[in-house]
Amino acid sequence: MMESLPIDTSHPAVRDYLALIRLQVLTPLSLLINIATVIVCAFVLHPSLRDISREYPSTIAPSNSMIAVFITLIYIAQVGYCVLLVLARKPETKASLVKGVGYPLVVANWVMAAWAITWVLQAFFVSTVLLGILLVLLIYANLNLLIYHTCCTPDFYGALKASADGFLGSVTLGWTFSPGEPQHYSPHQWAGFGVVLGVNILGLLVVIVRQDIVWCLSASWLSASLWSRTPKPMPIWLTAVLFTIAHPLALVVSWLWMRFRAHRQGAIQLAPDNEEGVVQGQGRQGGPREVDVDALWG
């Protein structure tokens, strides 16, 4: 079919154009399926996503309401991304959409829809595997964005899935306590502390290296969703509170350091020119010059 078209489909520009057309169709479709599946699993089916979360409380379980707000923001960002797919005109933006985010985000929407179904069915091991696949897809998309950096949607998703993997892993391993016995939240607290600390250190490195405000806000919001749900063991609660503050603070410090470094490098680059001008000036003053013989001998 493609070979019969009166165009050269092997040309890179044509291939990129066709890839953009496919994304303009597949991305909104995958987003609609994702949203519809999550809505059905959250409000129609019983037990719902929230019911399962309440039935299996964990030491690193986040606040349901804050996660709902966060996922809503992800969907809004993806709607904006779909609009950008249609309205993009600059070649750099199109390259970012096709080669930077592209198909990993489409597959991620399908995987998240499948995750919602497995979560309602309480197939926690399958849910954990699906979120692991989702995390790999988003890491790949973020690595691509290091080259074609325009969109920020994978940053939202990446911060969420890195935290959700730890929570689902704890449920899969049975690190939960009975909903009617909140006093039993302390077992496995150090394992939960390790998960929270490791995920937040990784996020902090991303914020410092990339100066990524989207990741910073996402990580701070998710940390706040941890300590806002009680009860929580003190090591986990304190770690979540500290990293809620640490992420924006690290972003500001990293930004100030880069500004200071750029200013310092600019001053160092100007120094050789000034020094050369001084040497040339000294050479003109101390070099050979015309002498008035009559004035010299009187």
HELIX and SHEET records of a PDB file:
HELIX    1   1 MET A    2  SER A    4  5                                   3    
HELIX    2   2 PRO A   12  ILE A   39  1                                  28    
HELIX    3   3 VAL A   40  VAL A   44  3                                   5    
HELIX    4   4 LEU A   49  GLU A   55  1                                   7    
HELIX    5   5 ASN A   64  LEU A   87  1                                  24    
HELIX    6   6 PRO A   91  ALA A   95  1                                   5    
HELIX    7   7 SER A   96  VAL A  101  3                                   6    
HELIX    8   8 GLY A  102  VAL A  120  1                                  19    
HELIX    9   9 PHE A  124  LEU A  145  1                                  22    
HELIX   10  10 THR A  153  THR A  172  1                                  20    
HELIX   11  11 PRO A  182  HIS A  184  5                                   3    
HELIX   12  12 GLN A  189  ARG A  210  1                                  22    
HELIX   13  13 ILE A  213  TRP A  227  1                                  15    
HELIX   14  14 MET A  234  GLY A  286  1                                  53    
HELIX   15  15 VAL A  293  TRP A  297  1                                   5    
END                                                                             
